[in-house]
Amino acid sequence: MAYCIIILPLSIIRWLGFTQEIRYGANTIPAAANFTALALFGLSGFLNVILLLTTKAQLFGKALMPTSETRPPSPLPMVGNPAQ
């Protein structure tokens, strides 16, 4: 979803520019609009980091690091008592 939000403005601006060049021979899209779309596209790495940090617990949480509650008991008997 984030990728679509990043790509959509740039795609629209380019599509409008190409159609204007074909119909009228010149592209009249303002440079500020193009710059804004390119700046948003340039922030894709930043948005990827934000997505990773916000979904990290769901992706890497309990599945990769089992706790004593989620880990099954060991089938091997303990040798000796470590408390002694």
N, C-alpha and C positions, 0 to 999 in steps of 0.2 A: 504494500500500500504506500509506504514512504517513497519507494522508487517511482511509482506513478505520479505522486505529487511533485517530485523533483523534475521529472521529465516532461510532464504535460505543458507547463508554460513555454518551455523552449520549443517544443514540438509545434505548438499553436503559432508562435511567432514565426518560426521558419516556414510553416505551411502558408500562412498569410503572405509572407514575403515572396515566396515562390509564385503564388497565384497572382500577386500584383505585378511581378516582373513579366509573367506570361501575358497577362491582359493588357497592361499599360506600359510595359517596357521599363518601369522603374519601381524600386522598392521604397515605399513611403513609411515603413515602420519606424517609429522614433528610436533613436539610439539608446535612450534611457530604458525603454522596454526590453530591448535586447540585452543590455547590460544587467538589468534586474534578473532576467531569466538565467543568464549565464552565472550570476552570483549565486542564485539559488542552486543551480547545478553544481557549482563549486563547493557548496556546503554538504554534498552527499556524504563525504567521509565523516564529518561532524555528526550528521544525523544517524549514520551507521553506529557510531560510538554511543550515542544516546539510546538507540534501540537495544544495543547489546547490554548496556548498563541497566536498563529498565526491565529487560526480560532475562537477565542472567540467572536470577534465582529460579525461574521456571525452567530454564534450559539445563543448568548445571547444578542445581541444588541438591536434592536428596538422591538423585539417581546415580551420581558419580561418587558421592561421599556417604556411604551408609553409616548410620549410627548404631549404637548397641540395640536400639529398639527395632530397627529395620533389618539388621543383619541376623541371619539364622544362627543358631548355636553351633559351635564347632563339633564335628563328629568325633574328634580325637579327645581322649581323656587327658586331664591335666596331670603332669608328672610333678609330684611334690607340691607343697603349699608355698606360694611366694610370700605369704604373710608371716611365715616363721622365720 
